[in-house]
Amino acid sequence: MKNILPALITLLLFSCNTQEITDYAALVNPLIGTDYKGNVYPGAQAPFGMVQLSPDNGQPGWDWIAGYFYPDSTIAGFSHTHLSGTGAGDLYDISFMPVTYPLKVADAPLGVHSMFSHEREECEAGYYKVHLDSYDIDVELTATERCGIQRYTYPTDTATVLLNLGKATNWDATTDTYITKVDDYTIEGYRYSNGWARKQQVYFRTRFSHPIATMQCDSISIHAGTETKKVAGTTRFTFALGNDRQLTVVTALSGTGLEGAEKNLAAEAPDNNFDKFLKKTQDDWNSRLSRIKVKGGTHDEQVCFYTALYRTMIAPTLYCDVDGTYRGADGKNHKADGWSNYSTFSLWDTFRAAHPLFTLTTPKRVDDMVNSFIAFYGEHGRLPVWNMWGSETDMMIGYHSVPVIAEAYLKGFRGFDAEKALAACVATANSDEYRGIGLYKNLGYVPYDVVDPYNADNWAMSRTLEYAYDDYCIARLAEAMGHDSIATEFYRRAGNWRNQYNPATTFMQPRDSNGEFQPGFNPDEYTPHICESNAWHYMWSVQHDIDGLISHMGKEIFVQKLDSLFTYSTAENADLPIFSTGMIGQYAHGNEPSHHVAYLFNKTGKPEKTQKYVTQIMREMYRNTPDGLCGNEDCGQMSAWYIFSAMGFYPVDPVSGEYELGVPLFPEITLHLPGGKTFTVLCHSERSEESQNEHNAKALCHSERSEESQKKHTQETARDSSVATFLRNDTARYRKAYLNGKRVEGTTITHRDIISGGVLEFR
């Protein structure tokens, strides 16, 4: 009892100064990351929804990759598809714009638009609202999984809406469009395009809350090779609204055809009740966000946490109709039977932390995502690398469906055919003509001097390291399934990372087809042979064999290099690429290859350095401001790093089932698990025994205090809590960790520890 009481008093001290969160959706700030390099959109979406209904500024360029850039002041439409922080300019499909006359028109590419101000803009999870200053129109957005719902409030009882099917920006190019009037309230059509998603097909059905008074369609010319054809461009609709001056626009999407869009509309949004759909979606968000409950911290920290948790649940995206039908990678319609098909897999990013987080926060979807991979393999011949809307984009490197599959199986997920999954992994890893895999198998590395038709960026050195990790995952999966010969072969391949290490430079270094290391090597340089990084960043991409890397390099060199990574800064006048952001020395938190590296100090016997840098990253690079993300969100990976780190642990090697300990951001975090179990993380500031005894005595006479004395005690408690929070976040590192009352030996806990439920205490 003597040892437990101080911890209980400290916990009570934190708890009595903390309000219970009830509306998690309201804590989400989708504007975080819409400035600087975050490349996210602020609009409305249901969890993992096919529809991402959001405003577009109407400008092309890197800053407008997600359609919206906070410093801009124009809105040119509200489209139904967007990418979350990917750095790839595509989608923006089915774009509506409410207007009044006269129209505000600028030269292309902006065209028809409105001015707006952030002072008249609101957003939270599942909801977005803005005032179009040029037309005096309020626009509100919400969404179901497959439908976008818009509500326009006009200044008069007549309304005009523009639908621009020809709209294309950044990498996207319209190839065909179609629109027709179904009845007085309903239209349907499609938009085909080529861009990052090849041969993308988006079908839609839209229902208006008032009958269409007039409908006028302007055609545009589309150039496809030597052929030029006229297709639907902008269509103008007018309506007589009546006294409420509101028009609700409900649009369902489908990738399978007009019939699919019709079914989705009937099933998910059979009426025009905007408030009903908003409540349902926000109830859904509240349910999902409440699976991790935090206590304490500042308001801004809570906003950053729940915005990050929200961002981990907007991709991957649902990609099937309500009856399970989806358009596959072979261009044919297929049906998911007993599972839901997903797309938008940014796997080079998300295998690191986002997918491991799903195994804790949304386990039902893990099996569905693996089934989506297996189906994609059957339609395409390879597991997805980076797919969306039924298309393989071939963006980035590795075959990182593999660690997601292996992690799921090793963590006990069995809602998929494991034999088919393993066969797909092995076949993908043996696609010899794809991205140097054949050379990798023969030489033990990918040479930088061989032209690869699949990837003009080359990235040879990085590919070797990524392939070696994926091969290790195949070996672990095969071993667990009893396929020893496959395991032996892929464990051998998993050691290929050693072939990129040059002991003369003590860096991973590109090699040519004759085995020679690249001459004139400078680890600071960003070269075509290293993927979006330099040699400092990719030095540590051996997540599966850190002990082997230490042994191969020598511990002294490893420790020296790791320290230097965080202290050796690039020259102030250096021209860094757009993905080198969130820099601490050479460490780049704005790009994924660095994400696990701060946790490697645990492997050197210096966990206090892990805690120091992880705390610095959480506090400095995640802020409740539009520029509050230090780099591309990348479909939830940037946010998943933050969620894990705020909970006090991180999956350096996702398939290992182990988490390296860091330091929690909040005094109390509770993860709600299936079956009613909970896993709670507590962070205490320890008092001296004399101070604790005095505090305990004060606590026990709590009920006997006068009003004046109680007021003074409350002030002291608030002060103590503030000091403890300050120490926890800025100077103090944990000295001891206890799991269910037992001292944690080493610096790791396991996945089984978490899902079994219990309490992890940091003191």
Disulfide bonds with the S-S distance in Angstrom:
none
